[in-house]
Amino acid sequence: MTSARSNELPPLDRSAIVSAVIRPGGLWRSVEVVPEAGSTNTDLVARSKGGAPEGTVLVTEHQTAGKGRLGRGFTTPAGVALTFSLLVRPTVPPGGLGWLSGLMGVAAVAAVREVSGIEAALKWPNDVLVPGEQGDGKLAGILAEADFSDPGHPGVVVGMGLNVAQTRDELPVETATSLRAEGAPGTDRGALLAAVLDGFEERYAAWTGAGGDAEASGLAAEYREACVTIGRPVRVHLPDGKLLEGTATGVDAQARLLVGGRALSAGDVVHVRPGG
């Protein structure tokens, strides 16, 4: 307990975050900070079903039952991570919605670089990494969940858990890392959240303005530039137990990873591991 408390960060200042990101005519409508939540994604999806407006943001100091892709769970100590979800209702063709986790990813990479100075990057489809000679360290995971309870105004909740002040022994696996572990102690979570939300808003406006076309909006190009999976040998674990090995040659206009002549969506894979 003493170790967890010693590196706990100051509580998030909601009023400062609101002042920084909510502006007339902007995307963000409200920011709520709660002391504890099982999963901000689960809670915000429920609010979406209840009619919550686009631009709702839910942040927690302590997430106790976080959700990853394919139902994977995780927890983090209180006060050491940036854990939040946001709700959008984009009027774009359904085929474009797969880009929303990537949009969050590029916004997060830009924010981490700006606020902490750490050279973050992306792993397809939904991880923020810190590349290193001894292997990449996972800094954050991103999960998008759709709510089609109102077909006329579908919602998409995009959540992220970003490791900020965890020590090495507080990280769940050896392949995880935190901003503190990478040499950026004392990072301001409020400033980091504001930078992510500002970056998301800017890219979301361009993407929706282009009708959900990631190529026309520049989102696809920015994602590819930040994605270290491209050009690497990979080992793709498929749901049927089969293994696909090859070089990841790109990410297409539908956010699918190109490996060995196949285009793989996030739902087509269980894991993407380094090959070689």
Buried (B, 14 or more C-beta within 10 A) or exposed (E): EEEBEEBBBEEBBBEBBBEBBBEEEEBBEEBBBBEEBBBBBBBBBEBBEEEBBBBBBBBBBBBEEBBBBEEEEBBBBBBBBBBBBBBBBBEBEEEBBBBBBBBBBBBBBBBBBBBBEBEBBBBBBBBBBBEEEEEBBBBBBBBBBBBEEEEEBBBBBBBBBBBBBBBEEBBEEEEBBBBBBBEBEEBBBBBBBBBBBBBBBEBBEBBBEBEBBBEBBBBBEBBBEBBBBBEBEBBBBBEEEEEBEBBBEBBBBEBBBBBEEEBBEBEBBEEBEEBE
